[in-house]
Amino acid sequence: MRRAATMQAGVSMRRLSSLGAFIALFVLLVVPVQAAVKIQEVTSEKGVTAWLVEDHSIPIITFQFAFESGSAQDPAGKEGIANLMSGLFDEGAGDMDSDAFQKRLEELGAEMSFRAGSDAVSGQIRMLAENSGEVLDLLRLAVTSPRFDPDPVERIRGQIAVQIRSDERDPNKQGYVALQKALYGDHPYAHPDEGTLESLQSITPDDLKAFHKKVFARSNLIIGVVGAIDAEALKKALDEVFGDLPETADLTPVETVAPKLDQQVRVDYPLPQSTIQLVYPGIARDDPAFFQAYLMNQILGGGTFSSRLFKEVREKRGLAYGATSYLSSRDHSQSLGIQTATRSEQTGQALAVIEDVIAEMRDKGPTEEELAAAKTYVIGSYPINNLDSSVAIARTLVGLQQDDLGIDYIERRASLINAVTLDDVRNAARRLLSAKPAILVVGPAQNGG
């Protein structure tokens, strides 16, 4: 359920071999949703725990894992270090340099990727079951003994710097950066995951080694596994890959922060179209009223074509191609966001319509028909979005553990949603939509709206 609102610059990807790519595509298309129903909790001798969905119908194994840390752990002056690190795990490890590591990965028909978000550094590896021993040994080297050699560090740093320079010319990216600073001030969430050109340039290979040692440990590791492997084999694999990591991570405490609302942020760009974003209070994933707010948001703007915002802004008035809302549940802050884009001279009109839709939802709530339709969609779309492939299932297993939802959550989810009443959703609307929002407008300094 966590939503990361920032673009990641340091993602490293290696393609499967031709055979591996074909099988991977096959897995995406045919792995049955039912495979996700039976989840086993597997704990190794060294205490490494994973959730497993065993499925031998296709000879593929997918590991998804996350070290709860992320760019919120970036030291002051070294912003971007988690993101830079995430681009370097397949650029040499152990006694293998970058070329040797990547060549062996390709020979084995495996796919490895890493990414850094604000709250976690995540990884994924997919492999043929027959090659799993050798592939998992490469993963072991990547997570326990990355080299951070100078040449790959400079190359990946250069790629991220190119992206940062491109972002400096992107008004919507600059609007996002300005809004995060306005919402979060000195909190780690205020800085972009990729850092700045200055902070990125200051990061050395020794900094990367020290940061890796601090944040990669068994205590903050979450794992989901899907595919042709049984519990006993997985226990051995968990210890072989992750068992030699430090037992406890050395994480810097991150304070919980409420976004600063009731302010206006402008980023002036001479554009024919203006982007509008409003930020309201959010709700934590473990809040008992979460699904009440989730369904309210679905009706408000999360349902796209069926939502009130889409109907009022797009269908009735033609002010924009779309208008959406979303709940953002980070580890240390929550918010409800609304966004649209319209011709610059219509900015004021579009904003007024959005505010009217918000007021209507806040004061009267949804109808019975809207709530029933939202429940049907939210229940029915979950398997399609979360359980339709081995990769999606593995990612869901990690997300369920991150949110501490319980191993039986998939079975309980529909009943939790169906238990929500119309009064519940009306209460959620009043709770989240009564505050004065923060408003971002990216567009011309003067407009006729």
MIVO-83018 format. One record per residue (C-alpha): x, y, z; residue in three letters. Coordinates in steps of 0.02 Angstrom, whole numbers. Layout:
! MIVO-83018
<x X | y Y | z Z | residu ALA>;
...
//
This chain:
! MIVO-83018
<x 0 | y 0 | z 0 | residu MET>;
<x 148 | y 116 | z 19 | residu ARG>;
<x 161 | y 240 | z -120 | residu ARG>;
<x 328 | y 316 | z -168 | residu ALA>;
<x 301 | y 484 | z -251 | residu ALA>;
<x 478 | y 511 | z -314 | residu THR>;
<x 571 | y 458 | z -468 | residu MET>;
<x 721 | y 346 | z -438 | residu GLN>;
<x 877 | y 389 | z -538 | residu ALA>;
<x 993 | y 248 | z -488 | residu GLY>;
<x 902 | y 91 | z -544 | residu VAL>;
<x 1013 | y -46 | z -613 | residu SER>;
<x 937 | y -179 | z -727 | residu MET>;
<x 1009 | y -331 | z -818 | residu ARG>;
<x 906 | y -417 | z -951 | residu ARG>;
<x 872 | y -602 | z -953 | residu LEU>;
<x 947 | y -707 | z -1091 | residu SER>;
<x 832 | y -742 | z -1238 | residu SER>;
<x 771 | y -903 | z -1158 | residu LEU>;
<x 752 | y -819 | z -989 | residu GLY>;
<x 656 | y -672 | z -1064 | residu ALA>;
<x 536 | y -790 | z -1151 | residu PHE>;
<x 503 | y -887 | z -992 | residu ILE>;
<x 486 | y -728 | z -891 | residu ALA>;
<x 354 | y -665 | z -1013 | residu LEU>;
<x 266 | y -832 | z -998 | residu PHE>;
<x 266 | y -816 | z -809 | residu VAL>;
<x 191 | y -642 | z -817 | residu LEU>;
<x 49 | y -708 | z -922 | residu LEU>;
<x 5 | y -875 | z -846 | residu VAL>;
<x 53 | y -888 | z -662 | residu VAL>;
<x -116 | y -920 | z -581 | residu PRO>;
<x -184 | y -797 | z -455 | residu VAL>;
<x -224 | y -945 | z -343 | residu GLN>;
<x -37 | y -970 | z -316 | residu ALA>;
<x -39 | y -818 | z -202 | residu ALA>;
<x -169 | y -892 | z -85 | residu VAL>;
<x -54 | y -1011 | z 8 | residu LYS>;
<x 84 | y -912 | z 94 | residu ILE>;
<x 212 | y -1000 | z 202 | residu GLN>;
<x 323 | y -913 | z 330 | residu GLU>;
<x 498 | y -986 | z 318 | residu VAL>;
<x 635 | y -951 | z 446 | residu THR>;
<x 814 | y -1009 | z 422 | residu SER>;
<x 933 | y -1072 | z 556 | residu GLU>;
<x 1012 | y -899 | z 566 | residu LYS>;
<x 843 | y -819 | z 592 | residu GLY>;
<x 816 | y -748 | z 417 | residu VAL>;
<x 629 | y -748 | z 380 | residu THR>;
<x 540 | y -747 | z 212 | residu ALA>;
<x 363 | y -770 | z 151 | residu TRP>;
<x 352 | y -902 | z 17 | residu LEU>;
<x 223 | y -944 | z -117 | residu VAL>;
<x 280 | y -1110 | z -185 | residu GLU>;
<x 235 | y -1144 | z -367 | residu ASP>;
<x 320 | y -1275 | z -475 | residu HIS>;
<x 212 | y -1251 | z -630 | residu SER>;
<x 350 | y -1145 | z -708 | residu ILE>;
<x 537 | y -1172 | z -670 | residu PRO>;
<x 565 | y -992 | z -614 | residu ILE>;
<x 607 | y -921 | z -442 | residu ILE>;
<x 583 | y -739 | z -396 | residu THR>;
<x 658 | y -657 | z -242 | residu PHE>;
<x 596 | y -486 | z -189 | residu GLN>;
<x 676 | y -405 | z -36 | residu PHE>;
<x 689 | y -238 | z 52 | residu ALA>;
<x 807 | y -165 | z 179 | residu PHE>;
<x 704 | y -38 | z 275 | residu GLU>;
<x 816 | y 116 | z 264 | residu SER>;
<x 814 | y 215 | z 101 | residu GLY>;
<x 854 | y 395 | z 65 | residu SER>;
<x 783 | y 449 | z 234 | residu ALA>;
<x 947 | y 377 | z 301 | residu GLN>;
<x 1057 | y 484 | z 187 | residu ASP>;
<x 1183 | y 579 | z 295 | residu PRO>;
<x 1177 | y 769 | z 287 | residu ALA>;
<x 1284 | y 828 | z 143 | residu GLY>;
<x 1281 | y 654 | z 64 | residu LYS>;
<x 1101 | y 659 | z 0 | residu GLU>;
<x 1081 | y 535 | z -141 | residu GLY>;
<x 1196 | y 403 | z -68 | residu ILE>;
<x 1060 | y 269 | z -52 | residu ALA>;
<x 1009 | y 299 | z -232 | residu ASN>;
<x 1188 | y 295 | z -296 | residu LEU>;
<x 1221 | y 136 | z -198 | residu MET>;
<x 1069 | y 52 | z -275 | residu SER>;
<x 1144 | y 73 | z -448 | residu GLY>;
<x 1306 | y -16 | z -402 | residu LEU>;
<x 1262 | y -187 | z -334 | residu PHE>;
<x 1285 | y -275 | z -501 | residu ASP>;
<x 1438 | y -169 | z -544 | residu GLU>;
<x 1559 | y -289 | z -461 | residu GLY>;
<x 1556 | y -391 | z -302 | residu ALA>;
<x 1675 | y -507 | z -211 | residu GLY>;
<x 1820 | y -552 | z -326 | residu ASP>;
<x 1721 | y -510 | z -484 | residu MET>;
<x 1735 | y -339 | z -566 | residu ASP>;
<x 1589 | y -258 | z -656 | residu SER>;
<x 1616 | y -343 | z -824 | residu ASP>;
<x 1641 | y -515 | z -748 | residu ALA>;
<x 1490 | y -500 | z -635 | residu PHE>;
<x 1373 | y -441 | z -771 | residu GLN>;
<x 1437 | y -569 | z -896 | residu LYS>;
<x 1405 | y -711 | z -774 | residu ARG>;
<x 1232 | y -645 | z -733 | residu LEU>;
<x 1188 | y -644 | z -918 | residu GLU>;
<x 1261 | y -818 | z -946 | residu GLU>;
<x 1147 | y -885 | z -811 | residu LEU>;
<x 994 | y -802 | z -887 | residu GLY>;
<x 954 | y -703 | z -729 | residu ALA>;
<x 883 | y -531 | z -699 | residu GLU>;
<x 941 | y -425 | z -552 | residu MET>;
<x 883 | y -250 | z -505 | residu SER>;
<x 893 | y -131 | z -357 | residu PHE>;
<x 808 | y 34 | z -317 | residu ARG>;
<x 807 | y 158 | z -175 | residu ALA>;
<x 651 | y 245 | z -110 | residu GLY>;
<x 630 | y 358 | z 38 | residu SER>;
<x 601 | y 216 | z 162 | residu ASP>;
<x 688 | y 63 | z 88 | residu ALA>;
<x 822 | y -3 | z -28 | residu VAL>;
<x 738 | y -142 | z -125 | residu SER>;
<x 804 | y -281 | z -234 | residu GLY>;
<x 737 | y -414 | z -349 | residu GLN>;
<x 812 | y -565 | z -435 | residu ILE>;
<x 729 | y -689 | z -553 | residu ARG>;
<x 810 | y -848 | z -611 | residu MET>;
<x 785 | y -1019 | z -688 | residu LEU>;
<x 768 | y -1146 | z -548 | residu ALA>;
<x 906 | y -1254 | z -622 | residu GLU>;
<x 1028 | y -1108 | z -607 | residu ASN>;
<x 970 | y -1047 | z -438 | residu SER>;
<x 1125 | y -1104 | z -343 | residu GLY>;
<x 1245 | y -1002 | z -448 | residu GLU>;
<x 1128 | y -854 | z -466 | residu VAL>;
<x 1095 | y -843 | z -280 | residu LEU>;
<x 1282 | y -846 | z -250 | residu ASP>;
<x 1295 | y -691 | z -361 | residu LEU>;
<x 1157 | y -612 | z -257 | residu LEU>;
<x 1253 | y -657 | z -99 | residu ARG>;
<x 1405 | y -566 | z -165 | residu LEU>;
<x 1301 | y -416 | z -218 | residu ALA>;
<x 1217 | y -389 | z -50 | residu VAL>;
<x 1361 | y -438 | z 64 | residu THR>;
<x 1519 | y -390 | z -33 | residu SER>;
<x 1486 | y -251 | z -160 | residu PRO>;
<x 1649 | y -177 | z -223 | residu ARG>;
<x 1605 | y 4 | z -261 | residu PHE>;
<x 1755 | y 16 | z -377 | residu ASP>;
<x 1800 | y 194 | z -430 | residu PRO>;
<x 1761 | y 174 | z -617 | residu ASP>;
<x 1583 | y 106 | z -595 | residu PRO>;
<x 1550 | y 234 | z -458 | residu VAL>;
<x 1598 | y 376 | z -575 | residu GLU>;
<x 1496 | y 303 | z -718 | residu ARG>;
<x 1336 | y 281 | z -617 | residu ILE>;
<x 1364 | y 449 | z -532 | residu ARG>;
<x 1376 | y 526 | z -706 | residu GLY>;
<x 1212 | y 446 | z -760 | residu GLN>;
<x 1123 | y 513 | z -607 | residu ILE>;
<x 1199 | y 686 | z -632 | residu ALA>;
<x 1133 | y 689 | z -810 | residu VAL>;
<x 959 | y 651 | z -742 | residu GLN>;
<x 973 | y 786 | z -609 | residu ILE>;
<x 1022 | y 915 | z -741 | residu ARG>;
<x 875 | y 860 | z -847 | residu SER>;
<x 760 | y 876 | z -697 | residu ASP>;
<x 820 | y 1055 | z -672 | residu GLU>;
<x 738 | y 1096 | z -839 | residu ARG>;
<x 578 | y 1000 | z -799 | residu ASP>;
<x 449 | y 1116 | z -721 | residu PRO>;
<x 346 | y 976 | z -647 | residu ASN>;
<x 499 | y 899 | z -564 | residu LYS>;
<x 548 | y 1068 | z -496 | residu GLN>;
<x 371 | y 1091 | z -433 | residu GLY>;
<x 382 | y 924 | z -344 | residu TYR>;
<x 548 | y 973 | z -263 | residu VAL>;
<x 480 | y 1142 | z -208 | residu ALA>;
<x 324 | y 1062 | z -136 | residu LEU>;
<x 421 | y 932 | z -37 | residu GLN>;
<x 531 | y 1068 | z 38 | residu LYS>;
<x 378 | y 1170 | z 84 | residu ALA>;
<x 288 | y 1021 | z 160 | residu LEU>;
<x 433 | y 943 | z 255 | residu TYR>;
<x 559 | y 1081 | z 291 | residu GLY>;
<x 717 | y 1003 | z 365 | residu ASP>;
<x 648 | y 825 | z 371 | residu HIS>;
<x 736 | y 695 | z 262 | residu PRO>;
<x 580 | y 682 | z 154 | residu TYR>;
<x 614 | y 858 | z 92 | residu ALA>;
<x 765 | y 809 | z -13 | residu HIS>;
<x 754 | y 715 | z -179 | residu PRO>;
<x 806 | y 532 | z -171 | residu ASP>;
<x 939 | y 566 | z -302 | residu GLU>;
<x 1013 | y 710 | z -202 | residu GLY>;
<x 1088 | y 865 | z -281 | residu THR>;
<x 1236 | y 887 | z -397 | residu LEU>;
<x 1338 | y 950 | z -249 | residu GLU>;
<x 1292 | y 811 | z -128 | residu SER>;
<x 1310 | y 678 | z -262 | residu LEU>;
<x 1485 | y 738 | z -305 | residu GLN>;
<x 1539 | y 728 | z -123 | residu SER>;
<x 1505 | y 541 | z -106 | residu ILE>;
<x 1660 | y 430 | z -109 | residu THR>;
<x 1679 | y 241 | z -125 | residu PRO>;
<x 1723 | y 237 | z 60 | residu ASP>;
<x 1561 | y 329 | z 100 | residu ASP>;
<x 1465 | y 197 | z 2 | residu LEU>;
<x 1551 | y 55 | z 95 | residu LYS>;
<x 1513 | y 135 | z 263 | residu ALA>;
<x 1332 | y 169 | z 217 | residu PHE>;
<x 1307 | y -9 | z 154 | residu HIS>;
<x 1377 | y -78 | z 316 | residu LYS>;
<x 1255 | y 30 | z 417 | residu LYS>;
<x 1094 | y -8 | z 325 | residu VAL>;
<x 1112 | y -186 | z 258 | residu PHE>;
<x 1076 | y -305 | z 401 | residu ALA>;
<x 960 | y -447 | z 448 | residu ARG>;
<x 862 | y -343 | z 573 | residu SER>;
<x 785 | y -230 | z 439 | residu ASN>;
<x 770 | y -359 | z 299 | residu LEU>;
<x 603 | y -415 | z 226 | residu ILE>;
<x 592 | y -552 | z 93 | residu ILE>;
<x 459 | y -623 | z -21 | residu GLY>;
<x 491 | y -776 | z -131 | residu VAL>;
<x 382 | y -850 | z -268 | residu VAL>;
<x 413 | y -1000 | z -378 | residu GLY>;
<x 491 | y -1172 | z -395 | residu ALA>;
<x 573 | y -1190 | z -225 | residu ILE>;
<x 512 | y -1277 | z -68 | residu ASP>;
<x 527 | y -1220 | z 112 | residu ALA>;
<x 678 | y -1328 | z 156 | residu GLU>;
<x 776 | y -1271 | z 5 | residu ALA>;
<x 729 | y -1091 | z 41 | residu LEU>;
<x 792 | y -1103 | z 220 | residu LYS>;
<x 964 | y -1151 | z 156 | residu LYS>;
<x 959 | y -1015 | z 22 | residu ALA>;
<x 914 | y -881 | z 148 | residu LEU>;
<x 1064 | y -920 | z 255 | residu ASP>;
<x 1180 | y -936 | z 106 | residu GLU>;
<x 1128 | y -768 | z 33 | residu VAL>;
<x 1087 | y -661 | z 185 | residu PHE>;
<x 1156 | y -757 | z 334 | residu GLY>;
<x 1324 | y -669 | z 339 | residu ASP>;
<x 1250 | y -494 | z 348 | residu LEU>;
<x 1267 | y -402 | z 514 | residu PRO>;
<x 1131 | y -448 | z 636 | residu GLU>;
<x 1075 | y -269 | z 672 | residu THR>;
<x 1067 | y -114 | z 562 | residu ALA>;
<x 1136 | y 50 | z 627 | residu ASP>;
<x 992 | y 161 | z 573 | residu LEU>;
<x 972 | y 344 | z 614 | residu THR>;
<x 802 | y 377 | z 697 | residu PRO>;
<x 681 | y 468 | z 581 | residu VAL>;
<x 547 | y 576 | z 660 | residu GLU>;
<x 365 | y 562 | z 612 | residu THR>;
<x 313 | y 724 | z 528 | residu VAL>;
<x 147 | y 798 | z 473 | residu ALA>;
<x 158 | y 893 | z 308 | residu PRO>;
<x 142 | y 1081 | z 329 | residu LYS>;
<x -26 | y 1127 | z 254 | residu LEU>;
<x -119 | y 1292 | z 229 | residu ASP>;
<x 11 | y 1369 | z 113 | residu GLN>;
<x 31 | y 1408 | z -71 | residu GLN>;
<x 184 | y 1361 | z -172 | residu VAL>;
<x 213 | y 1432 | z -345 | residu ARG>;
<x 343 | y 1381 | z -474 | residu VAL>;
<x 338 | y 1507 | z -616 | residu ASP>;
<x 365 | y 1437 | z -790 | residu TYR>;
<x 304 | y 1513 | z -955 | residu PRO>;
<x 197 | y 1364 | z -1004 | residu LEU>;
<x 32 | y 1351 | z -1096 | residu PRO>;
<x -26 | y 1226 | z -964 | residu GLN>;
<x -21 | y 1238 | z -775 | residu SER>;
<x -6 | y 1093 | z -654 | residu THR>;
<x -107 | y 1101 | z -493 | residu ILE>;
<x -79 | y 995 | z -339 | residu GLN>;
<x -168 | y 1002 | z -171 | residu LEU>;
<x -108 | y 911 | z -14 | residu VAL>;
<x -223 | y 865 | z 130 | residu TYR>;
<x -193 | y 761 | z 287 | residu PRO>;
<x -174 | y 574 | z 258 | residu GLY>;
<x -196 | y 416 | z 358 | residu ILE>;
<x -74 | y 285 | z 421 | residu ALA>;
<x -86 | y 110 | z 349 | residu ARG>;
<x -113 | y 35 | z 521 | residu ASP>;
<x -253 | y 156 | z 566 | residu ASP>;
<x -417 | y 62 | z 597 | residu PRO>;
<x -504 | y 186 | z 482 | residu ALA>;
<x -385 | y 157 | z 336 | residu PHE>;
<x -510 | y 70 | z 222 | residu PHE>;
<x -640 | y 202 | z 262 | residu GLN>;
<x -519 | y 333 | z 195 | residu ALA>;
<x -465 | y 220 | z 51 | residu TYR>;
<x -643 | y 200 | z -12 | residu LEU>;
<x -676 | y 385 | z 9 | residu MET>;
<x -523 | y 424 | z -96 | residu ASN>;
<x -577 | y 298 | z -227 | residu GLN>;
<x -742 | y 392 | z -247 | residu ILE>;
<x -659 | y 563 | z -240 | residu LEU>;
<x -522 | y 540 | z -369 | residu GLY>;
<x -439 | y 370 | z -355 | residu GLY>;
<x -562 | y 288 | z -472 | residu GLY>;
<x -507 | y 394 | z -621 | residu THR>;
<x -650 | y 384 | z -748 | residu PHE>;
<x -783 | y 348 | z -616 | residu SER>;
<x -724 | y 475 | z -488 | residu SER>;
<x -807 | y 639 | z -442 | residu ARG>;
<x -653 | y 741 | z -486 | residu LEU>;
<x -642 | y 666 | z -660 | residu PHE>;
<x -826 | y 693 | z -693 | residu LYS>;
<x -829 | y 873 | z -633 | residu GLU>;
<x -661 | y 933 | z -700 | residu VAL>;
<x -651 | y 834 | z -862 | residu ARG>;
<x -821 | y 771 | z -917 | residu GLU>;
<x -933 | y 916 | z -869 | residu LYS>;
<x -815 | y 1063 | z -898 | residu ARG>;
<x -674 | y 1000 | z -1008 | residu GLY>;
<x -544 | y 1087 | z -901 | residu LEU>;
<x -416 | y 946 | z -903 | residu ALA>;
<x -379 | y 774 | z -974 | residu TYR>;
<x -397 | y 706 | z -799 | residu GLY>;
<x -400 | y 742 | z -613 | residu ALA>;
<x -347 | y 615 | z -484 | residu THR>;
<x -321 | y 592 | z -298 | residu SER>;
<x -213 | y 470 | z -202 | residu TYR>;
<x -164 | y 419 | z -26 | residu LEU>;
<x 22 | y 424 | z 12 | residu SER>;
<x 74 | y 318 | z 161 | residu SER>;
<x 258 | y 335 | z 196 | residu ARG>;
<x 338 | y 262 | z 351 | residu ASP>;
<x 349 | y 431 | z 437 | residu HIS>;
<x 216 | y 540 | z 356 | residu SER>;
<x 47 | y 524 | z 270 | residu GLN>;
<x -50 | y 635 | z 151 | residu SER>;
<x -192 | y 641 | z 27 | residu LEU>;
<x -145 | y 721 | z -138 | residu GLY>;
<x -250 | y 789 | z -280 | residu ILE>;
<x -177 | y 836 | z -448 | residu GLN>;
<x -228 | y 896 | z -620 | residu THR>;
<x -162 | y 1002 | z -764 | residu ALA>;
<x -258 | y 1132 | z -863 | residu THR>;
<x -232 | y 1275 | z -984 | residu ARG>;
<x -146 | y 1413 | z -889 | residu SER>;
<x -286 | y 1539 | z -912 | residu GLU>;
<x -407 | y 1413 | z -831 | residu GLN>;
<x -304 | y 1380 | z -675 | residu THR>;
<x -417 | y 1479 | z -559 | residu GLY>;
<x -574 | y 1399 | z -629 | residu GLN>;
<x -504 | y 1222 | z -614 | residu ALA>;
<x -447 | y 1253 | z -436 | residu LEU>;
<x -619 | y 1320 | z -389 | residu ALA>;
<x -705 | y 1166 | z -461 | residu VAL>;
<x -587 | y 1051 | z -364 | residu ILE>;
<x -621 | y 1145 | z -204 | residu GLU>;
<x -809 | y 1130 | z -233 | residu ASP>;
<x -793 | y 942 | z -258 | residu VAL>;
<x -691 | y 930 | z -98 | residu ILE>;
<x -820 | y 1030 | z -1 | residu ALA>;
<x -963 | y 922 | z -65 | residu GLU>;
<x -873 | y 763 | z -14 | residu MET>;
<x -825 | y 835 | z 155 | residu ARG>;
<x -999 | y 900 | z 197 | residu ASP>;
<x -1111 | y 764 | z 124 | residu LYS>;
<x -1001 | y 614 | z 88 | residu GLY>;
<x -1036 | y 487 | z -50 | residu PRO>;
<x -1197 | y 402 | z -98 | residu THR>;
<x -1239 | y 219 | z -65 | residu GLU>;
<x -1219 | y 185 | z -251 | residu GLU>;
<x -1046 | y 263 | z -256 | residu GLU>;
<x -989 | y 164 | z -104 | residu LEU>;
<x -1054 | y 0 | z -175 | residu ALA>;
<x -965 | y 30 | z -340 | residu ALA>;
<x -804 | y 77 | z -251 | residu ALA>;
<x -808 | y -82 | z -146 | residu LYS>;
<x -835 | y -189 | z -300 | residu THR>;
<x -689 | y -109 | z -391 | residu TYR>;
<x -568 | y -108 | z -245 | residu VAL>;
<x -601 | y -291 | z -207 | residu ILE>;
<x -599 | y -348 | z -388 | residu GLY>;
<x -445 | y -252 | z -444 | residu SER>;
<x -331 | y -317 | z -307 | residu TYR>;
<x -290 | y -485 | z -388 | residu PRO>;
<x -261 | y -399 | z -556 | residu ILE>;
<x -144 | y -269 | z -483 | residu ASN>;
<x -58 | y -371 | z -348 | residu ASN>;
<x -69 | y -556 | z -390 | residu LEU>;
<x -62 | y -573 | z -579 | residu ASP>;
<x 121 | y -623 | z -596 | residu SER>;
<x 263 | y -697 | z -496 | residu SER>;
<x 345 | y -526 | z -483 | residu VAL>;
<x 184 | y -443 | z -424 | residu ALA>;
<x 154 | y -580 | z -295 | residu ILE>;
<x 332 | y -569 | z -227 | residu ALA>;
<x 317 | y -380 | z -215 | residu ARG>;
<x 150 | y -399 | z -126 | residu THR>;
<x 226 | y -521 | z 0 | residu LEU>;
<x 358 | y -390 | z 44 | residu VAL>;
<x 229 | y -251 | z 55 | residu GLY>;
<x 117 | y -351 | z 171 | residu LEU>;
<x 263 | y -377 | z 289 | residu GLN>;
<x 318 | y -196 | z 280 | residu GLN>;
<x 143 | y -141 | z 328 | residu ASP>;
<x 127 | y -279 | z 459 | residu ASP>;
<x -40 | y -335 | z 388 | residu LEU>;
<x -26 | y -519 | z 433 | residu GLY>;
<x 0 | y -675 | z 329 | residu ILE>;
<x -188 | y -700 | z 310 | residu ASP>;
<x -221 | y -522 | z 249 | residu TYR>;
<x -267 | y -573 | z 71 | residu ILE>;
<x -402 | y -687 | z 139 | residu GLU>;
<x -468 | y -553 | z 258 | residu ARG>;
<x -458 | y -403 | z 142 | residu ARG>;
<x -629 | y -416 | z 59 | residu ALA>;
<x -719 | y -433 | z 226 | residu SER>;
<x -628 | y -280 | z 294 | residu LEU>;
<x -686 | y -179 | z 145 | residu ILE>;
<x -864 | y -243 | z 148 | residu ASN>;
<x -878 | y -198 | z 333 | residu ALA>;
<x -857 | y -12 | z 294 | residu VAL>;
<x -1021 | y 84 | z 309 | residu THR>;
<x -1079 | y 244 | z 226 | residu LEU>;
<x -1062 | y 337 | z 392 | residu ASP>;
<x -883 | y 272 | z 406 | residu ASP>;
<x -838 | y 348 | z 238 | residu VAL>;
<x -924 | y 512 | z 281 | residu ARG>;
<x -823 | y 520 | z 442 | residu ASN>;
<x -663 | y 488 | z 344 | residu ALA>;
<x -707 | y 628 | z 223 | residu ALA>;
<x -732 | y 752 | z 364 | residu ARG>;
<x -573 | y 694 | z 448 | residu ARG>;
<x -459 | y 713 | z 297 | residu LEU>;
<x -539 | y 853 | z 198 | residu LEU>;
<x -577 | y 983 | z 333 | residu SER>;
<x -402 | y 1057 | z 340 | residu ALA>;
<x -344 | y 1196 | z 226 | residu LYS>;
<x -230 | y 1113 | z 99 | residu PRO>;
<x -58 | y 1155 | z 36 | residu ALA>;
<x -77 | y 1208 | z -146 | residu ILE>;
<x 57 | y 1197 | z -281 | residu LEU>;
<x 37 | y 1284 | z -449 | residu VAL>;
<x 170 | y 1263 | z -584 | residu VAL>;
<x 142 | y 1382 | z -730 | residu GLY>;
<x 152 | y 1563 | z -787 | residu PRO>;
<x 174 | y 1697 | z -655 | residu ALA>;
<x 17 | y 1783 | z -720 | residu GLN>;
<x -136 | y 1698 | z -792 | residu ASN>;
<x -313 | y 1739 | z -830 | residu GLY>;
<x -388 | y 1606 | z -716 | residu GLY>;
//
